[in-house]
Amino acid sequence: MNTSLLLGKQIVVGVTGSISIYKSLELIRLYIKAGAKVRVIMTSSAMRFISPLTFEAISQHAVLTEASESWANDNNHIDIGKWADLFVIAPATANTLNKISNGIADNLLTQAILAYPKEKLFAPAANTNMYKNPLTTASLKMIKMIKAEVIEPVVKELACGDVGEGALAEVEEIFYKSAQMLLKDDFWVNRRVVVSGGGTIEKIDDVRYISNFSSGKMASALSKALYLKGADVCLVTTKVDVTLPKAVYTIEVEDAKEMQEYLTDALRIAKKGVMTKPTLVGDALPELIQKTPYLFMAAAVSDYKVRFQQKGKLKKEALGKTWSLELEENSDILMSINKEGVFSVGFKAEMDKESGKENAKNMLSKKNLDAVCFNDVGANSFGSDDNAITLFTKTQVKVLPQSDKFTLSLSLLDALSSMGE
């Protein structure tokens, strides 16, 4: 977790009477660990599960309840909203969702939401039948039209013993969605981005292969940063990162041929643009937003593949004391793939800093790229958590200093957007 990701951000967390309320404590911990300040509003039903003192201990702020509301300071349902950058209700019961959609403000939480004009995030938690009830379904549709986001519950065994949709979404997913709402950048919002990552695997037989030391960490960090900036991200990779937000569409591939096929399909879809959705009652109909899609080719594609791949397992006894593999050159994906209408960013990793920079600059014209990121693997080996990048475009050069790969990814995205590339 980046401890400064949400530095300076202020979040109100509303908690309602659900058995999943204990997960709110972990959510608040994640917000605070990322640098945010958090204040909590509790309904009377919520206090039947957990004491306000527990939330005060973890948030380091007085909890707003019916008993603690004060007009001598800002601990009231009007001023707490003025303080906040984002209002999150997690868990949000069916009762609370139905009240909000109908403008019913009969407790401090619903009063505070009614008075809050900025973005809101609701994480429902309810029995499946309550959640799927047509009244709740209608309420959720209305809520999505009042400058609010809903992070859908998951299917699992509920506290009542039923199995179905209604369990609170994973805490990490709520955190990521919250962070996206706070950090989104107009440059990246509604922009489709394709990222490739990991080192490709070229089979020798069914148990052996040739590959490289690429960890896929930079591609994962880029995908996470892009998601938080608001982009629609597709990651094509040989190294699946299960910690990524589920909204990052991940395609696992193996060899260069498979990677090229999926990248081609992903770019074709990316060029179609993104369909917007109305956010307020009376908004215009959805429209197609066609921002220039981006390709970040962070994968380390094997330069060669085995010419004659074998089925089964080659026996050591049959191979003898020496073994010569016949290799043939792989297709250069970045050079051969159709990049028309796409802003393409290549990555160049070399051991020699000076010649590497020159080779990176040459890539711009040789492979018809818009930008190249040079990585000195002599100073930062494959698989390291930190990195530094020299960013080359056709008109500019920018040095992005050493940092962890997620922070570096955020810096790279800011650099590209500020360059107007």
TORTORPA-152921 format. One line per field, with one value per residue (C-alpha): x, y, z; residue number from 1; residue in three letters. Coordinates in nm, 4 decimals, always signed. Last residue first. Example, Ala and Ser with C-alpha at 12.3 -4.5 7.8 and 13.67 -1.06 7.14 Angstrom:
east: c(+1.3670:+1.2300)
north: c(-0.1060:-0.4500)
up: c(+0.7140:+0.7800)
num: c(2:1)
residuo: c(Ser:Ala)
//
This chain:
east: c(+0.0819:-0.0306:+0.3016:+0.1024:-0.0891:+0.2264:+0.4089:+0.1144:+0.0920:+0.4652:+0.4527:+0.1652:+0.3648:+0.6723:+0.4618:+0.3465:+0.6976:+0.8603:+1.0807:+1.3913:+1.3541:+1.1408:+1.3658:+1.1773:+1.2764:+1.0617:+0.9720:+0.9378:+0.8786:+1.1418:+1.0802:+1.3833:+1.2654:+1.3715:+1.2803:+1.1896:+1.0315:+1.3048:+1.2046:+1.4419:+1.7459:+1.7577:+2.1054:+2.2157:+1.8494:+1.8563:+1.4940:+1.4137:+1.0474:+0.9608:+0.6950:+0.4870:+0.6111:+0.6749:+0.8970:+1.2174:+1.1159:+1.0595:+1.2868:+1.5902:+1.5400:+1.5478:+1.8623:+2.0345:+1.9250:+2.0498:+2.3866:+2.4320:+2.2948:+2.4408:+2.2370:+1.9265:+1.5502:+1.3430:+0.9709:+0.7336:+0.4439:+0.1843:-0.0818:-0.3326:-0.5083:-0.3003:-0.0995:-0.1509:+0.0945:+0.4152:+0.6690:+0.5478:+0.4933:+0.8364:+0.7627:+0.9892:+1.3224:+1.3990:+1.5696:+1.7294:+1.8196:+2.1495:+2.1785:+2.4954:+2.5325:+2.2655:+1.9162:+1.7642:+1.8714:+1.7421:+1.3968:+1.1973:+0.8649:+0.5313:+0.4984:+0.8002:+0.8310:+1.0360:+1.1723:+1.2011:+1.1259:+1.3444:+1.3329:+1.1196:+0.8758:+0.9451:+0.6041:+0.5755:+0.4046:+0.1815:-0.0883:-0.3133:-0.6559:-0.7270:-1.0494:-1.3688:-1.6552:-1.9817:-2.2865:-2.5434:-2.8700:-2.8671:-2.9125:-3.2645:-3.2032:-2.8336:-2.5421:-2.6152:-2.3837:-2.0893:-2.0076:-1.6330:-1.4345:-1.4368:-1.0583:-1.0191:-1.2016:-0.9504:-0.6691:-0.7834:-0.8183:-0.4663:-0.3287:-0.4954:-0.3384:+0.0017:+0.0116:-0.0812:+0.2019:+0.4490:+0.3856:+0.1802:-0.1269:-0.3432:-0.6033:-0.6861:-0.9721:-0.8854:-1.2239:-1.1247:-0.8736:-0.5254:-0.4165:-0.4463:-0.1522:-0.1390:+0.2081:+0.1998:+0.0134:-0.2517:-0.3940:-0.7096:-0.7801:-1.0699:-0.9005:-1.0116:-0.6789:-0.7096:-0.7441:-0.4365:-0.2324:-0.3395:-0.2574:+0.0794:+0.1700:+0.0708:+0.2732:+0.5742:+0.5505:+0.5417:+0.8397:+1.0645:+1.3440:+1.3389:+1.1850:+1.2746:+1.0531:+1.0431:+0.7588:+0.5414:+0.8335:+1.0571:+0.7837:+0.8273:+0.7189:+0.6663:+0.8037:+0.5521:+0.3316:+0.1152:-0.1090:-0.4124:-0.5797:-0.9309:-0.9948:-1.3210:-1.1249:-0.7538:-0.7200:-0.9990:-0.7909:-0.9427:-0.7845:-1.0764:-1.3227:-1.0404:-0.9408:-1.2968:-1.3106:-0.9788:-1.0918:-1.4222:-1.2334:-0.9863:-1.2742:-1.4221:-1.7822:-2.0409:-2.2439:-2.5717:-2.5668:-2.6459:-2.6024:-2.8398:-2.7060:-2.8353:-2.4806:-2.4504:-2.2785:-2.1224:-2.2079:-2.0643:-2.2086:-2.1935:-2.0006:-2.2549:-2.1482:-2.3351:-2.3954:-2.7741:-2.8524:-2.6901:-2.9169:-3.2277:-3.1184:-3.0315:-3.3765:-3.5452:-3.3504:-3.4396:-3.8106:-3.7775:-3.6394:-3.2993:-3.1198:-3.3875:-3.4033:-3.0239:-2.9941:-2.8166:-2.4878:-2.4656:-2.1444:-2.2469:-2.0084:-2.0939:-1.9734:-2.0562:-2.3770:-2.4107:-2.7265:-2.9330:-2.6384:-2.6113:-2.9861:-2.9681:-2.6870:-2.8389:-3.1730:-3.5186:-3.4022:-3.6242:-3.5268:-3.6832:-3.3571:-3.1970:-3.4654:-3.4444:-3.0662:-3.0868:-3.3343:-3.1418:-2.8366:-2.5297:-2.2115:-2.0225:-2.1603:-1.8908:-1.8977:-1.6053:-1.4185:-1.5565:-1.5535:-1.8706:-2.0410:-1.9438:-2.0904:-2.4486:-2.4993:-2.3268:-1.9796:-1.8666:-1.8530:-2.1005:-2.3829:-2.3257:-2.4375:-2.3119:-2.6357:-2.7792:-2.4364:-2.1291:-1.8120:-1.5366:-1.2138:-0.9037:-1.0421:-0.9420:-1.0210:-1.3310:-1.4651:-1.4241:-1.5760:-1.8858:-1.9658:-2.0203:-2.3263:-2.6199:-2.4440:-2.5128:-2.8878:-2.8654:-2.6934:-2.3245:-2.1395:-1.7611:-1.4759:-1.1649:-0.8457:-0.6557:-0.2870:-0.3033:-0.2817:-0.5808:-0.7930:-0.6807:-0.7666:-1.1080:-1.1740:-1.0581:-1.3010:-1.5776:-1.5297:-1.6760:-2.0018:-2.0648:-2.3373:-2.5348:-2.6849:-2.5449:-2.2048:-2.1363:-1.7749:-1.6818:-1.3571:-1.1043:-0.8115:-0.4848:-0.2723:-0.4730:-0.1804:+0.0718:+0.1195:+0.1333:+0.0000)
north: c(+1.3310:+1.6449:+1.6484:+1.6824:+1.3620:+1.1650:+1.2936:+1.2261:+0.8690:+0.8168:+0.9626:+0.7287:+0.4365:+0.5394:+0.5415:+0.1880:+0.0761:+0.1909:+0.4934:+0.5982:+0.9202:+0.9844:+1.1581:+1.3362:+1.3743:+1.5626:+1.6017:+1.2536:+1.1086:+0.9649:+0.8776:+0.7920:+0.5513:+0.4525:+0.1325:-0.0205:-0.3560:-0.5552:-0.8479:-0.7683:-0.5790:-0.2082:-0.0586:-0.2808:-0.3118:+0.0516:+0.1037:+0.3274:+0.4154:+0.4845:+0.7156:+0.7672:+0.4543:+0.3782:+0.0750:+0.2137:+0.5763:+0.5734:+0.2727:+0.4883:+0.6857:+0.3634:+0.2472:+0.5733:+0.5401:+0.1818:+0.2816:+0.5181:+0.3021:-0.0357:-0.3271:-0.2656:-0.2619:-0.0736:-0.0246:+0.0877:+0.3309:+0.3407:+0.6078:+0.4204:+0.5387:+0.3044:+0.0722:-0.2473:-0.4986:-0.5650:-0.3459:-0.3966:-0.7667:-0.8418:-1.1945:-1.4523:-1.5457:-1.9129:-2.1536:-2.4946:-2.6472:-2.8307:-3.0960:-3.2472:-3.5546:-3.7518:-3.6468:-3.9951:-4.0613:-3.7211:-3.8073:-3.5350:-3.4930:-3.4921:-3.3167:-3.1372:-2.7809:-2.7616:-2.4104:-2.3229:-1.9544:-1.6464:-1.2835:-1.3708:-1.0906:-0.8870:-0.7288:-0.3569:-0.2663:+0.0163:+0.0738:+0.3787:+0.4513:+0.7957:+0.9189:+0.8078:+0.8748:+0.7238:+0.8887:+0.7906:+0.9889:+1.3409:+1.3895:+1.4373:+1.2384:+1.2526:+1.0245:+0.9260:+0.6517:+0.6828:+0.4372:+0.3922:+0.3920:+0.1490:+0.1723:-0.0233:-0.3228:-0.3493:-0.2911:-0.5844:-0.8146:-0.7368:-0.7704:-1.1115:-1.2421:-1.0902:-1.2500:-1.5911:-1.5757:-1.4506:-1.7401:-1.7913:-1.5750:-1.4649:-1.2008:-0.9516:-0.7016:-0.4522:-0.4112:-0.6866:-0.4502:-0.6058:-0.8279:-1.1490:-1.0459:-1.2734:-1.3127:-1.4043:-1.0855:-0.9066:-0.6325:-0.4512:-0.1204:+0.1261:+0.4362:+0.6250:+0.7382:+0.4600:+0.2056:+0.3462:+0.3216:-0.0404:-0.1332:+0.0419:-0.1412:-0.4735:-0.3993:-0.2975:-0.6121:-0.8522:-1.0385:-1.0402:-1.2925:-1.4489:-1.7479:-2.0832:-2.3855:-2.7388:-2.9707:-3.0113:-2.9687:-2.6753:-2.4250:-2.0522:-1.8595:-1.4831:-1.2584:-1.0513:-0.7654:-0.6112:-0.3111:-0.1980:+0.1321:+0.2554:+0.6181:+0.7037:+0.8810:+0.9080:+1.2811:+1.3675:+1.2245:+1.0016:+1.0230:+1.0475:+0.8236:+0.5799:+0.5662:+0.4793:+0.2051:+0.0648:+0.0680:-0.1008:-0.3676:-0.4165:-0.4653:-0.7461:-0.6727:-0.7135:-1.0328:-1.0018:-1.2494:-1.6057:-1.8858:-1.8791:-1.9552:-1.6353:-1.4987:-1.5305:-1.8054:-1.6425:-1.4336:-1.0828:-0.7366:-0.4751:-0.1545:+0.1207:+0.4639:+0.7867:+1.1146:+1.0757:+0.8435:+0.5329:+0.5762:+0.5542:+0.2233:+0.0956:+0.1934:+0.0055:-0.3078:-0.2592:-0.2429:-0.5354:-0.7527:-0.8854:-0.7350:-0.8433:-1.1905:-1.2216:-1.1102:-0.7770:-0.5919:-0.2988:-0.0982:+0.2598:+0.5252:+0.8956:+1.1888:+1.5449:+1.7178:+1.5853:+1.7110:+1.4018:+1.1839:+1.3595:+1.3222:+0.9536:+0.9036:+1.1152:+0.9349:+0.9923:+1.1335:+0.9691:+1.0902:+0.7903:+0.6470:+0.7112:+0.5193:+0.2174:+0.2052:+0.2351:-0.0530:-0.2683:-0.2274:-0.0258:-0.1730:+0.0342:+0.3799:+0.6009:+0.9801:+1.1410:+1.4721:+1.5346:+1.8453:+1.9985:+1.6639:+1.6718:+2.0209:+1.9205:+1.5987:+1.7314:+1.7042:+2.0393:+2.2209:+2.3801:+2.2275:+1.8872:+1.5353:+1.2900:+1.1141:+1.0616:+0.9424:+1.1045:+0.9248:+1.1393:+1.1066:+0.8893:+0.6612:+0.3309:+0.4265:+0.6252:+0.3261:+0.1007:+0.3644:+0.3763:+0.0253:-0.2546:-0.4672:-0.2889:+0.0394:-0.0240:-0.0228:+0.3233:+0.4470:+0.5276:+0.8146:+0.7849:+1.0238:+0.9383:+1.1237:+0.9754:+0.8763:+0.5318:+0.3646:+0.5742:+0.4504:+0.0897:+0.1043:+0.2480:-0.0511:-0.2927:-0.1380:-0.1472:-0.5247:-0.5558:-0.4123:-0.7345:-0.8346:-0.5358:-0.2366:+0.0614:+0.2271:+0.5649:+0.6396:+1.0044:+1.0496:+1.3311:+1.3276:+1.5035:+1.1956:+0.9355:+0.7588:+0.8747:+0.5444:+0.3417:+0.0000)
up: c(-2.5898:-2.4106:-2.2287:-1.9067:-1.9823:-2.0603:-1.7531:-1.5233:-1.6540:-1.6011:-1.2496:-1.1574:-1.2960:-1.0948:-0.7783:-0.8624:-0.9583:-0.6343:-0.6899:-0.8811:-1.0786:-1.3887:-1.6424:-1.9200:-2.2845:-2.5347:-2.9022:-3.0515:-2.7059:-2.4727:-2.1085:-1.8965:-1.6312:-1.2803:-1.0987:-0.7669:-0.6772:-0.8510:-1.0735:-1.3576:-1.2340:-1.1666:-1.2172:-1.5063:-1.5951:-1.7111:-1.8148:-2.1119:-2.1622:-2.5262:-2.6666:-2.9817:-3.1548:-3.5231:-3.4574:-3.6097:-3.5568:-3.1824:-3.1324:-3.2194:-2.8999:-2.6966:-2.8756:-2.7859:-2.4245:-2.4126:-2.5596:-2.2665:-1.9865:-2.0808:-1.9457:-2.1550:-2.1075:-2.3652:-2.3099:-2.5847:-2.5644:-2.8430:-2.8874:-3.1040:-3.4213:-3.6366:-3.4124:-3.6158:-3.4690:-3.6617:-3.4865:-3.1309:-3.1840:-3.3293:-3.4566:-3.3033:-3.4588:-3.4994:-3.2642:-3.3159:-2.9825:-2.9546:-2.6849:-2.5435:-2.3234:-2.5086:-2.6156:-2.6089:-2.2501:-2.1396:-2.2690:-2.4445:-2.2681:-2.4520:-2.7857:-2.9280:-3.0553:-3.3754:-3.4311:-3.0658:-3.0181:-3.0321:-2.9236:-2.6208:-2.5493:-2.2380:-2.1802:-2.1035:-2.4324:-2.3082:-2.5699:-2.5466:-2.6967:-2.8466:-2.6895:-2.8558:-2.6151:-2.7392:-2.5886:-2.3298:-2.3507:-2.2111:-1.8395:-1.6998:-1.3831:-1.3109:-1.3932:-1.7520:-1.8824:-2.1177:-2.3964:-2.4374:-2.7637:-3.0566:-3.0889:-2.7662:-2.9185:-3.2044:-2.9564:-2.7419:-3.0445:-3.1671:-2.8139:-2.7862:-3.1076:-3.0303:-2.6846:-2.8266:-3.0813:-2.8200:-2.5816:-2.2664:-2.2230:-1.9296:-2.0100:-1.7357:-1.7398:-1.4658:-1.2959:-1.0527:-0.8941:-0.9037:-0.6126:-0.8186:-1.0381:-1.3435:-1.4935:-1.8649:-1.9433:-2.1473:-1.9257:-2.0420:-1.8690:-1.8935:-1.7549:-1.4431:-1.2955:-1.0377:-1.3191:-1.4935:-1.1728:-1.1214:-1.4803:-1.4602:-1.1389:-1.2962:-1.6105:-1.4008:-1.1883:-1.4853:-1.3386:-1.6469:-1.5949:-1.9407:-2.1224:-2.2740:-2.2087:-2.0703:-1.9609:-2.2730:-2.5104:-2.5988:-2.5192:-2.5634:-2.2531:-2.2762:-2.0043:-1.8160:-1.9278:-2.1975:-2.1308:-2.3322:-2.2484:-2.3200:-2.2271:-2.0518:-1.7735:-1.8589:-1.9345:-1.6926:-1.4064:-1.1430:-0.7974:-0.5543:-0.7389:-0.8157:-0.4488:-0.3499:-0.6145:-0.4923:-0.1280:-0.2070:-0.4031:-0.1170:+0.1283:-0.0803:-0.1714:+0.1043:+0.0701:-0.1187:-0.4038:-0.3034:-0.0513:+0.2432:+0.5915:+0.7529:+0.7713:+0.3951:+0.1989:-0.1067:-0.4116:-0.4126:-0.3575:-0.6350:-0.5876:-0.6371:-0.7583:-0.6876:-0.8672:-0.8258:-1.1199:-0.9722:-0.6694:-0.8884:-1.0381:-0.6904:-0.5641:-0.8480:-0.7604:-0.3945:-0.4800:-0.7200:-0.4357:-0.5375:-0.2351:+0.0107:-0.1428:-0.1349:+0.2301:+0.2447:+0.2038:-0.0368:-0.0921:-0.1721:-0.3052:-0.3140:-0.5204:-0.4187:-0.3111:+0.0473:+0.2228:+0.1412:+0.2434:+0.5819:+0.6468:+0.5510:+0.8015:+1.0775:+1.0743:+0.9214:+0.5885:+0.3278:-0.0182:-0.1936:-0.3213:+0.0189:+0.2100:-0.0209:+0.0130:+0.3930:+0.4273:+0.1798:+0.4033:+0.3050:+0.4532:+0.3699:+0.2974:+0.1451:+0.1171:-0.0651:-0.0404:+0.3080:+0.5274:+0.3798:+0.4418:+0.8096:+0.8270:+0.7491:+0.9505:+1.2596:+1.4112:+1.2682:+1.6039:+1.8468:+1.6397:+1.7939:+1.7094:+1.9741:+2.0756:+1.7251:+1.6172:+1.4603:+1.5653:+1.7180:+1.5217:+1.5630:+1.2900:+1.4569:+1.8152:+1.7229:+1.5309:+1.8337:+2.0650:+1.8432:+1.9744:+1.7232:+1.6331:+1.8009:+1.7170:+1.3485:+1.4157:+1.5734:+1.2575:+1.2644:+1.0939:+1.0725:+0.9985:+0.7997:+0.7088:+0.4166:+0.4055:+0.2408:+0.5839:+0.6887:+0.3989:+0.4533:+0.8249:+0.7388:+0.5131:+0.7845:+1.0337:+0.7739:+0.7531:+1.1029:+0.9672:+0.7733:+1.0218:+0.8989:+1.0798:+0.8918:+0.8589:+0.6973:+0.6111:+0.5533:+0.3612:+0.3548:+0.1102:+0.2008:+0.1357:-0.0536:-0.2225:+0.0399:+0.2236:-0.1002:+0.0000)
num: c(421:420:419:418:417:416:415:414:413:412:411:410:409:408:407:406:405:404:403:402:401:400:399:398:397:396:395:394:393:392:391:390:389:388:387:386:385:384:383:382:381:380:379:378:377:376:375:374:373:372:371:370:369:368:367:366:365:364:363:362:361:360:359:358:357:356:355:354:353:352:351:350:349:348:347:346:345:344:343:342:341:340:339:338:337:336:335:334:333:332:331:330:329:328:327:326:325:324:323:322:321:320:319:318:317:316:315:314:313:312:311:310:309:308:307:306:305:304:303:302:301:300:299:298:297:296:295:294:293:292:291:290:289:288:287:286:285:284:283:282:281:280:279:278:277:276:275:274:273:272:271:270:269:268:267:266:265:264:263:262:261:260:259:258:257:256:255:254:253:252:251:250:249:248:247:246:245:244:243:242:241:240:239:238:237:236:235:234:233:232:231:230:229:228:227:226:225:224:223:222:221:220:219:218:217:216:215:214:213:212:211:210:209:208:207:206:205:204:203:202:201:200:199:198:197:196:195:194:193:192:191:190:189:188:187:186:185:184:183:182:181:180:179:178:177:176:175:174:173:172:171:170:169:168:167:166:165:164:163:162:161:160:159:158:157:156:155:154:153:152:151:150:149:148:147:146:145:144:143:142:141:140:139:138:137:136:135:134:133:132:131:130:129:128:127:126:125:124:123:122:121:120:119:118:117:116:115:114:113:112:111:110:109:108:107:106:105:104:103:102:101:100:99:98:97:96:95:94:93:92:91:90:89:88:87:86:85:84:83:82:81:80:79:78:77:76:75:74:73:72:71:70:69:68:67:66:65:64:63:62:61:60:59:58:57:56:55:54:53:52:51:50:49:48:47:46:45:44:43:42:41:40:39:38:37:36:35:34:33:32:31:30:29:28:27:26:25:24:23:22:21:20:19:18:17:16:15:14:13:12:11:10:9:8:7:6:5:4:3:2:1)
residuo: c(Glu:Gly:Met:Ser:Ser:Leu:Ala:Asp:Leu:Leu:Ser:Leu:Ser:Leu:Thr:Phe:Lys:Asp:Ser:Gln:Pro:Leu:Val:Lys:Val:Gln:Thr:Lys:Thr:Phe:Leu:Thr:Ile:Ala:Asn:Asp:Asp:Ser:Gly:Phe:Ser:Asn:Ala:Gly:Val:Asp:Asn:Phe:Cys:Val:Ala:Asp:Leu:Asn:Lys:Lys:Ser:Leu:Met:Asn:Lys:Ala:Asn:Glu:Lys:Gly:Ser:Glu:Lys:Asp:Met:Glu:Ala:Lys:Phe:Gly:Val:Ser:Phe:Val:Gly:Glu:Lys:Asn:Ile:Ser:Met:Leu:Ile:Asp:Ser:Asn:Glu:Glu:Leu:Glu:Leu:Ser:Trp:Thr:Lys:Gly:Leu:Ala:Glu:Lys:Lys:Leu:Lys:Gly:Lys:Gln:Gln:Phe:Arg:Val:Lys:Tyr:Asp:Ser:Val:Ala:Ala:Ala:Met:Phe:Leu:Tyr:Pro:Thr:Lys:Gln:Ile:Leu:Glu:Pro:Leu:Ala:Asp:Gly:Val:Leu:Thr:Pro:Lys:Thr:Met:Val:Gly:Lys:Lys:Ala:Ile:Arg:Leu:Ala:Asp:Thr:Leu:Tyr:Glu:Gln:Met:Glu:Lys:Ala:Asp:Glu:Val:Glu:Ile:Thr:Tyr:Val:Ala:Lys:Pro:Leu:Thr:Val:Asp:Val:Lys:Thr:Thr:Val:Leu:Cys:Val:Asp:Ala:Gly:Lys:Leu:Tyr:Leu:Ala:Lys:Ser:Leu:Ala:Ser:Ala:Met:Lys:Gly:Ser:Ser:Phe:Asn:Ser:Ile:Tyr:Arg:Val:Asp:Asp:Ile:Lys:Glu:Ile:Thr:Gly:Gly:Gly:Ser:Val:Val:Val:Arg:Arg:Asn:Val:Trp:Phe:Asp:Asp:Lys:Leu:Leu:Met:Gln:Ala:Ser:Lys:Tyr:Phe:Ile:Glu:Glu:Val:Glu:Ala:Leu:Ala:Gly:Glu:Gly:Val:Asp:Gly:Cys:Ala:Leu:Glu:Lys:Val:Val:Pro:Glu:Ile:Val:Glu:Ala:Lys:Ile:Met:Lys:Ile:Met:Lys:Leu:Ser:Ala:Thr:Thr:Leu:Pro:Asn:Lys:Tyr:Met:Asn:Thr:Asn:Ala:Ala:Pro:Ala:Phe:Leu:Lys:Glu:Lys:Pro:Tyr:Ala:Leu:Ile:Ala:Gln:Thr:Leu:Leu:Asn:Asp:Ala:Ile:Gly:Asn:Ser:Ile:Lys:Asn:Leu:Thr:Asn:Ala:Thr:Ala:Pro:Ala:Ile:Val:Phe:Leu:Asp:Ala:Trp:Lys:Gly:Ile:Asp:Ile:His:Asn:Asn:Asp:Asn:Ala:Trp:Ser:Glu:Ser:Ala:Glu:Thr:Leu:Val:Ala:His:Gln:Ser:Ile:Ala:Glu:Phe:Thr:Leu:Pro:Ser:Ile:Phe:Arg:Met:Ala:Ser:Ser:Thr:Met:Ile:Val:Arg:Val:Lys:Ala:Gly:Ala:Lys:Ile:Tyr:Leu:Arg:Ile:Leu:Glu:Leu:Ser:Lys:Tyr:Ile:Ser:Ile:Ser:Gly:Thr:Val:Gly:Val:Val:Ile:Gln:Lys:Gly:Leu:Leu:Leu:Ser:Thr:Asn:Met)
//
